[in-house]
Amino acid sequence: MNRRPPTLKERLTPCEVCGHPLSQRHHVPHVSEVGEHEYTVQLCANCHELCHLAFNAHFRDGKRAARVWGEVLLKLGLQNERVLAIYRLAERAHEIETLISQAAMEGLDD
């Protein structure tokens, strides 16, 4: 799969979660699940990693991700704005993947 490189404007867009001045595209839902698409958010490298950890810990039963995410929660707290924003992104990715999966299954039934 050929993914387009980020534009300079994208790289210089602040992180949508923490405001860090450099960011990268994060696809919601994951490209690995549904292929290349235009639904993205701009996240710094740390928030990008945290989003993957949260997603894998909560929706993929990733044991390593759950351990690391658990440590993040202990350090930052459950009510931390960054933690809540990251979890909402992971939750949104899961919801969209579920809808796409359901639509695909319905298409197979036709």
C-alpha positions in Angstrom: 0.0 0.0 0.0 1.4 3.4 -1.0 0.7 6.0 1.6 1.2 9.6 0.7 3.9 11.5 2.6 2.7 14.2 5.0 2.7 17.7 3.8 4.7 20.5 5.4 1.5 22.1 6.6 0.4 18.8 8.3 3.8 18.4 10.0 3.7 22.0 11.3 0.1 21.7 12.5 -0.1 21.5 16.4 -1.1 18.2 18.0 -4.9 18.2 18.4 -4.5 16.7 21.9 -1.6 18.5 23.6 -0.7 21.4 21.3 2.9 20.3 20.6 4.0 22.3 17.5 5.0 19.2 15.4 2.6 16.5 14.5 1.9 13.5 12.2 -1.3 12.2 10.6 -3.1 9.5 12.6 -5.8 7.7 10.7 -9.1 7.1 12.6 -9.7 4.2 12.0 -6.4 2.5 11.5 -5.2 2.1 7.9 -4.2 -1.5 8.7 -7.9 -2.2 9.4 -9.7 -0.4 6.6 -7.1 0.8 4.1 -6.0 4.3 3.2 -8.6 7.0 3.8 -8.9 10.7 4.5 -10.2 10.6 8.1 -7.2 11.8 10.1 -6.3 13.7 13.2 -2.9 15.5 13.8 -1.0 14.0 16.8 2.5 14.5 18.1 4.6 11.4 18.3 3.8 10.9 22.0 0.0 11.3 21.6 0.1 9.1 18.5 1.8 6.3 20.5 -0.6 6.8 23.4 -3.6 6.5 21.0 -2.3 3.1 19.8 -1.7 1.9 23.3 -5.2 3.0 24.4 -6.8 1.3 21.4 -4.8 -1.9 21.7 -5.4 -2.1 25.5 -9.1 -1.5 25.4 -10.2 -2.9 22.0 -7.6 -5.5 21.0 -6.8 -7.1 24.4 -3.2 -6.2 23.9 -1.5 -7.3 27.1 1.7 -5.3 26.7 -0.3 -2.2 25.6 -2.6 -2.7 28.7 0.4 -2.8 31.0 1.9 0.4 29.5 -1.4 2.2 29.3 -2.1 1.2 32.9 1.2 2.9 33.9 0.2 6.0 31.9 -3.1 6.1 33.8 -1.4 5.8 37.1 1.0 8.6 36.3 -1.4 11.0 34.7 -4.7 10.0 36.3 -8.0 9.0 34.9 -9.4 12.5 34.7 -6.3 14.0 32.9 -7.5 15.9 29.8 -4.8 14.3 27.6 -5.8 10.8 28.8 -9.5 11.5 28.1 -8.9 12.9 24.7 -6.7 9.9 23.7 -9.3 7.5 24.9 -12.0 9.3 23.0 -9.9 9.0 19.8 -9.3 5.3 20.4 -13.0 4.8 21.1 -14.0 6.6 17.9 -11.6 4.5 15.9 -13.2 1.4 17.3 -16.7 2.6 16.6 -15.9 3.4 13.0 -14.1 0.0 12.5 -17.1 -1.7 13.9 -19.5 0.1 11.5 -17.3 -0.7 8.6 -17.0 -4.3 9.6 -20.8 -4.6 10.0 -21.4 -3.0 6.6 -18.9 -5.4 5.0 -20.7 -8.4 6.6 -24.1 -7.1 5.4 -22.7 -6.8 1.9 -21.6 -10.5 2.1 -25.2 -11.5 3.0 -26.6 -9.9 -0.1 
